Amino acid sequence: MPSLFPSYSILQDAFSSHQPLRQANAEHLNSSSRRDRFTTWSAIDDVKSKAGSLSSEAQKELSKASQTAQAKAGTMELYSGKYYAACTFGGLIACGLTHTAVTPLDLVKCRRQVDSKLYKGNFEAWGKIGRAEGIRGIFTGWGPTLYGYSAQGAFKYGGYEYFKKFYSDLAGEEMAYRYKTWLYLSASASAEFIADVALCPFEAVKVRMQTTIPPFATSTFSGISIITGKEGTAGLYKGLYPLWGRQIPYTMMKFASFETIVEAIYGYLPKKKSDYGRGAQTGVSFAGGYLAGILCAVVSHPADVMVSKLNAQRQPGEAFGAAIGRIYKDSKSICFSTVFTGNFSMARKRLLNAYAIQSRLDTRLARLQKTIFKVSKNADENTYSWIPRPLEWPCSKDLYDW
């Protein structure tokens, strides 16, 4: 007779864990516990997302415009012909225009170097010259200044880049990196040596125009004709040796001191250079150029006095050594005090040039070099590799925005 109560096996089958209904329910619970949580909507996140999309679109447009400009202008690689041409043209513009702009200072300097009793100061000199000759008289010698220093700047900056590469290749990568300051000094001296040969004829005309009252010539090329007609071509180069003595130390001091001074200033400031705006960076560059200009004036001024005196007082056919000896023997002509006659005028001139040329052109070229050239230390930590990077032209705004 069958039992009214279910057996143990039936109860086990009905209520065991293998029951399909219970399995489905367990799976449902497990799946619900693993479900991803809903994120909280944020207006800030939405704005960030939209800003990111706009920024990416702006970057695409900027990249497209940059590619279009690069396609029109082409590219400029480090130490290529186009690179040297850019450095040469930059030096031509920078030196020619800045030296021409300070011609009134140079006029007073040269006249006081030849005759220290002629004027007591710059303003007195400009007043006398202006009343006698007008504004044109204050700018006496601007023509040979423009021609001469444009040529000098072209050879100086173009030659500096060339000799820097030339000496780097001779020294080798590791030695060039280790002694880069000496390499830069050698390159600047070599470039200035050649640049002064181009400057010297125009400097001779300029000094004679500024130290003769009234000027012996009315224009640059008429002055060249007068000098060569009386003294031959040698008359244009009789101040070459003291010109080398003036310009080579000046250029070496300029290239060596400016960057060092600027780096020292930023070292004392609480922030990095990139943290300051353009106005603050320009102020630091001006301070660096000011101090570098003082050093350049002190180093080069004694030879500058001799340039003025030799061009004004050296006799035709007189040997360089004899002329120097005669000038020094004449106690009324030159002594220790008159060696620095006009030093303030020259200092102001050098300061303006140091700021205009150094803080703009040299800084841009330095940034240009850092952009297209880097030094990487090798794994053995004893050697270095100079890795050139192709430079796209035009560069970024920070590089070429003068």
C-alpha positions in Angstrom: 0.0 0.0 0.0 1.5 3.3 -1.0 2.4 5.7 1.7 0.6 9.0 2.1 3.9 10.8 2.9 6.6 11.5 0.3 9.7 9.4 0.6 13.1 10.8 1.4 14.3 10.5 -2.2 11.3 12.5 -3.4 11.9 15.2 -0.9 15.6 15.3 -1.8 14.8 15.7 -5.5 12.3 18.4 -4.8 14.3 20.6 -2.5 17.9 19.9 -3.5 20.3 22.6 -5.0 20.0 21.0 -8.4 16.4 22.2 -8.7 16.1 24.2 -11.9 14.0 26.9 -10.4 16.5 27.5 -7.6 19.4 27.6 -10.1 17.8 30.2 -12.2 17.1 32.3 -9.2 20.7 32.0 -8.0 22.1 33.0 -11.4 19.8 36.0 -11.4 21.1 37.1 -8.0 24.7 36.6 -9.0 24.3 38.5 -12.3 22.6 41.4 -10.6 25.4 41.7 -8.1 27.9 41.9 -10.8 26.1 44.6 -12.8 28.1 47.8 -13.4 27.1 50.7 -11.3 25.5 53.7 -12.8 27.9 56.7 -13.1 26.9 60.1 -11.7 26.4 62.7 -14.4 28.5 65.9 -14.0 28.2 69.1 -15.9 31.9 69.7 -15.4 32.8 66.4 -17.1 30.5 67.4 -20.0 32.2 70.7 -20.4 35.6 69.1 -20.3 34.5 66.6 -23.0 33.3 69.4 -25.2 36.4 71.5 -24.6 38.6 68.5 -25.4 36.8 68.0 -28.7 37.1 71.7 -29.6 40.8 71.6 -28.7 41.4 68.6 -30.9 39.6 70.3 -33.8 41.7 73.5 -33.2 44.9 71.4 -33.2 43.9 69.8 -36.5 43.3 73.2 -38.0 46.6 74.5 -36.7 48.4 71.5 -38.0 46.7 71.9 -41.4 47.7 75.6 -41.6 51.3 74.7 -40.5 51.5 72.1 -43.2 50.3 74.6 -45.8 52.9 77.2 -44.7 55.6 74.6 -44.6 54.7 73.4 -48.1 55.0 77.0 -49.4 58.2 77.9 -47.5 59.9 74.5 -47.5 62.1 73.1 -44.7 65.4 74.2 -43.3 67.8 71.6 -41.9 70.6 72.3 -39.5 73.8 73.6 -41.2 72.3 73.5 -44.6 72.7 76.2 -47.2 69.3 77.7 -46.2 70.3 77.7 -42.6 73.6 79.6 -43.2 71.7 82.0 -45.5 69.2 82.7 -42.7 71.9 83.4 -40.1 73.8 85.6 -42.6 70.8 87.7 -43.4 69.8 88.0 -39.8 73.3 89.3 -38.9 73.2 91.7 -41.8 69.9 93.2 -40.7 70.7 93.2 -37.0 74.2 94.7 -37.1 73.5 97.2 -39.9 70.4 98.7 -38.5 71.4 98.9 -34.9 74.9 100.5 -35.6 73.3 103.0 -38.0 70.7 103.9 -35.3 73.4 104.9 -32.8 75.5 106.9 -35.3 75.2 110.1 -33.2 76.8 108.3 -30.2 79.6 107.0 -32.5 80.2 110.4 -33.9 80.8 112.0 -30.5 82.9 109.0 -29.4 85.3 109.2 -32.4 85.7 113.0 -32.2 86.4 112.9 -28.4 88.9 110.1 -29.0 90.9 112.2 -31.4 90.5 115.4 -29.5 89.4 114.9 -25.9 88.9 118.6 -25.3 86.6 119.1 -28.2 83.4 118.3 -26.2 82.7 117.8 -22.5 79.8 115.5 -23.0 77.3 114.0 -25.5 74.6 116.6 -25.1 76.9 119.5 -25.5 78.4 117.8 -28.6 75.0 117.2 -30.2 73.9 120.8 -29.4 77.0 122.3 -31.1 76.8 119.9 -34.1 73.1 120.5 -34.5 73.4 124.2 -34.4 76.2 124.2 -36.9 75.2 121.4 -39.3 71.6 120.5 -38.4 70.2 117.0 -37.9 72.2 115.7 -40.9 75.4 116.6 -39.1 74.5 114.6 -36.1 74.2 111.5 -38.3 77.5 112.1 -40.1 78.9 108.8 -41.2 75.7 106.8 -41.3 76.3 105.6 -44.8 79.6 103.8 -44.3 78.3 102.6 -41.0 75.3 101.0 -42.6 77.4 99.4 -45.4 80.3 98.3 -43.2 78.4 96.8 -40.3 75.9 95.1 -42.5 78.8 93.3 -44.2 80.4 92.7 -40.8 77.2 91.3 -39.3 76.6 89.0 -42.3 80.1 87.5 -42.0 80.1 87.4 -38.2 76.8 85.5 -37.7 77.0 83.4 -40.8 80.7 82.6 -40.2 80.1 81.9 -36.5 77.7 79.1 -37.4 80.0 77.8 -40.1 83.1 77.7 -37.8 81.1 76.2 -35.0 80.2 73.3 -37.1 83.7 73.1 -38.6 85.5 73.0 -35.2 82.9 70.6 -33.8 83.7 68.1 -36.6 87.4 68.5 -36.0 87.1 68.0 -32.2 84.6 65.1 -32.3 81.3 64.8 -30.6 82.4 64.1 -27.1 85.2 66.7 -27.0 83.0 69.4 -28.7 80.3 68.9 -26.0 82.7 68.9 -23.1 84.6 72.0 -24.3 81.7 73.8 -26.0 82.5 77.2 -24.5 86.0 77.2 -25.9 84.6 76.0 -29.2 82.2 78.9 -29.3 85.0 81.4 -28.5 87.2 80.0 -31.3 84.3 80.1 -33.8 83.4 83.6 -32.9 87.0 84.8 -33.1 87.5 83.1 -36.5 84.3 84.7 -37.9 85.2 88.1 -36.6 88.6 87.9 -38.1 87.1 87.6 -41.6 84.2 90.0 -40.8 86.6 92.8 -39.9 88.3 92.6 -43.3 84.9 93.4 -44.9 84.3 96.2 -42.3 87.7 97.9 -42.4 87.4 100.0 -45.6 84.0 101.4 -44.5 85.3 102.0 -41.0 88.2 104.0 -42.4 85.8 106.2 -44.4 83.4 106.5 -41.4 86.2 107.6 -39.0 87.6 110.2 -41.3 84.2 111.6 -42.1 83.4 111.9 -38.4 86.8 113.2 -37.3 87.3 115.9 -40.0 85.3 119.1 -39.6 83.8 119.6 -42.1 83.7 115.9 -43.4 86.3 115.2 -46.0 83.7 113.4 -48.2 80.0 113.7 -48.8 79.2 110.0 -49.3 80.6 106.6 -48.7 81.9 105.9 -52.2 83.3 109.4 -52.7 85.3 108.8 -49.5 86.6 105.5 -50.8 87.7 107.2 -54.1 89.4 110.0 -52.2 91.4 107.7 -49.9 92.4 105.3 -52.7 93.4 108.2 -54.9 95.8 109.6 -52.3 97.0 106.5 -50.5 96.0 103.5 -52.6 94.0 100.5 -51.4 96.3 100.2 -48.3 94.8 103.5 -47.0 91.5 101.7 -46.5 93.2 99.0 -44.3 95.6 100.9 -42.2 93.4 100.5 -39.2 92.9 96.7 -39.6 95.2 95.5 -36.8 93.6 97.6 -34.1 90.2 96.8 -35.5 91.0 93.1 -35.0 92.2 94.1 -31.5 88.9 95.8 -30.9 86.3 93.5 -32.5 87.7 90.0 -31.8 87.8 90.4 -28.0 84.4 92.2 -28.2 82.8 89.4 -30.1 84.3 86.7 -27.9 83.1 88.5 -24.8 79.7 89.0 -26.3 79.1 85.4 -27.2 80.6 84.1 -23.9 79.1 86.5 -21.4 75.5 87.1 -22.5 74.2 83.6 -22.2 76.2 83.1 -19.0 74.7 86.2 -17.4 71.2 85.4 -18.5 71.5 81.9 -17.1 72.8 83.3 -13.8 69.9 85.7 -13.5 67.4 82.9 -14.0 69.3 80.9 -11.5 68.6 83.5 -8.8 65.0 83.9 -9.8 62.4 81.8 -7.9 60.8 80.4 -11.1 61.9 78.8 -14.3 62.3 80.8 -17.4 59.3 79.2 -19.1 57.1 80.4 -16.2 57.7 84.0 -17.0 55.9 86.0 -19.6 57.4 87.8 -22.6 57.8 91.1 -20.7 59.8 89.5 -17.9 62.0 87.5 -20.3 62.7 90.7 -22.3 63.6 92.4 -19.0 66.1 89.7 -18.2 67.5 89.8 -21.7 67.9 93.6 -21.4 69.7 93.2 -18.1 72.0 90.5 -19.6 72.7 92.6 -22.7 73.4 95.7 -20.5 76.0 93.8 -18.4 77.5 92.1 -21.4 77.7 95.5 -23.2 79.7 96.9 -20.3 82.1 94.0 -20.4 82.5 94.3 -24.2 83.1 98.1 -24.0 85.8 97.7 -21.3 87.6 94.9 -23.2 87.5 96.5 -26.7 87.7 100.2 -26.0 91.5 100.8 -25.8 91.9 99.3 -29.3 88.9 101.3 -30.5 90.8 104.5 -29.5 93.7 103.4 -31.7 91.3 102.7 -34.6 90.2 106.3 -34.5 93.7 107.7 -34.1 95.3 105.6 -36.7 92.6 106.4 -39.3 92.8 110.1 -38.5 96.6 110.5 -37.9 98.5 107.7 -39.6 100.7 109.1 -42.5 100.6 107.6 -46.0 103.1 104.8 -46.2 103.9 104.9 -42.5 104.4 101.4 -41.0 101.9 100.3 -38.4 104.5 99.9 -35.6 106.0 103.3 -36.3 102.5 104.9 -36.2 101.7 103.3 -32.9 105.0 104.4 -31.4 104.6 108.0 -32.6 101.1 108.2 -31.2 102.2 106.8 -27.8 105.3 109.1 -27.7 103.1 112.1 -28.1 101.9 112.5 -24.5 99.3 115.1 -25.6 97.9 112.7 -28.1 97.3 109.6 -25.9 97.8 108.6 -22.3 96.0 106.2 -19.9 93.1 108.6 -19.4 92.6 109.2 -23.1 92.6 105.5 -23.8 89.1 105.5 -22.3 88.0 108.8 -23.7 84.5 108.5 -24.9 84.1 105.3 -23.0 80.6 106.2 -21.8 79.5 107.0 -25.4 80.9 103.7 -26.6 79.4 101.9 -23.6 76.0 103.2 -24.5 76.5 102.2 -28.1 77.6 98.7 -27.1 74.7 98.4 -24.6 72.2 99.2 -27.3 73.8 96.9 -29.8 74.2 94.2 -27.1 70.5 94.4 -26.3 69.2 94.7 -29.9 71.5 92.0 -31.3 72.1 89.7 -28.4 68.7 89.6 -26.7 66.9 89.1 -30.0 69.1 87.5 -32.6 71.4 85.5 -30.4 68.6 84.3 -28.2 66.5 83.2 -31.2 69.5 81.4 -32.7 70.2 79.7 -29.4 66.6 78.6 -29.2 66.7 77.5 -32.8 69.8 75.3 -32.1 68.1 73.8 -29.0 65.0 73.1 -31.1 66.9 71.3 -33.9 69.8 69.9 -32.0 70.1 67.9 -28.8 72.9 66.1 -27.0 72.1 62.6 -25.7 74.2 60.7 -23.2 74.9 57.2 -24.2 74.3 54.1 -22.2 77.9 53.8 -21.0 77.6 57.3 -19.5 81.1 58.2 -20.9 80.3 59.3 -24.4 77.7 61.6 -25.9 75.8 61.7 -29.2 74.7 64.8 -31.0 71.4 64.1 -32.5 70.3 66.6 -35.2 66.6 67.1 -35.7 65.1 68.3 -39.0 63.9 71.8 -38.6 60.6 72.8 -40.3 60.3 76.3 -41.6 58.7 78.6 -40.6 59.6 77.8 -36.9 57.2 78.3 -34.0 56.2 81.9 -33.2 58.5 82.0 -30.2 61.5 81.4 -32.3 61.1 84.0 -35.1 58.9 86.6 -33.5 61.3 89.4 -33.0 
